[in-house]
Amino acid sequence: MLHAFLQASDCELHPLGLLLRNLVDVFRTSYSGTGTHPRLLLHARKELQSITHRYYDMIRLVNN
């Protein structure tokens, strides 16, 4: 079942895929490009870990 949710993340029309793509876009906009400061790297890494853990927890919740 977890494999099905991961496949859903690849689909453009599935809500999980849309959520993941939007999160990636927001993250890239916030932490990449010419205006970013190296001091934001630690914050960006922690935020990415938090997002990843919450996404995984959501998938586990739906899977049960």
N, C-alpha and C positions, 0 to 999 in steps of 0.2 A: 504494500500500500504506500509506503514511503517513496518507493520508486515512482509511483504514479504522480505523487505531488511534486517530485523533482522534475518530472517530465512536463507537468503543468506549468512550471516556472519558465519553460522554454517557449510556451505557446503565447503568441501576442494577444489573443483574445481571452485567455483565462485570467480571472482576477488575481491569482497569485503571481502569474507572470507579469501582469501590469503593475502590481505592487512592487515587485522586485526591481523591475526596470525603472520605475519612478524613484525608488530609493537610491539606485545607482546614479541616476541623473542628478539628483539633489546632492549626493555626496561628491560627485565629480565637480559640480558647479561650485561647491563650497570650498573644496580643498585642492583643486588643481588649477593650473593656469599661471599667468605671469604675476598676478597680484597676491599670490599666497606667500606666507612667511614660513620659514623652516620650523619655527617654534610651534606651528599648528600641527605638525606631524604627529606628535604624541597624542594630542586631542583627537585627531582624525583616526588614529589607530584604535583608541579606546571607544570612540563612537561606532566604528565599524564592527568591533567585537560585540558591543551592546546590540546593535541592529541584528547581527548574525544570530546571537543567542535568542533574541526575542522572536525572530523569524522561525528558528528551529523549534522553540517552545510552542509557537502557534501551530506549526505542522504536527507536532506530537499531540497536541490537544485535539486537533481535528481528527487525527488518526485513531485516537482511542475511542 
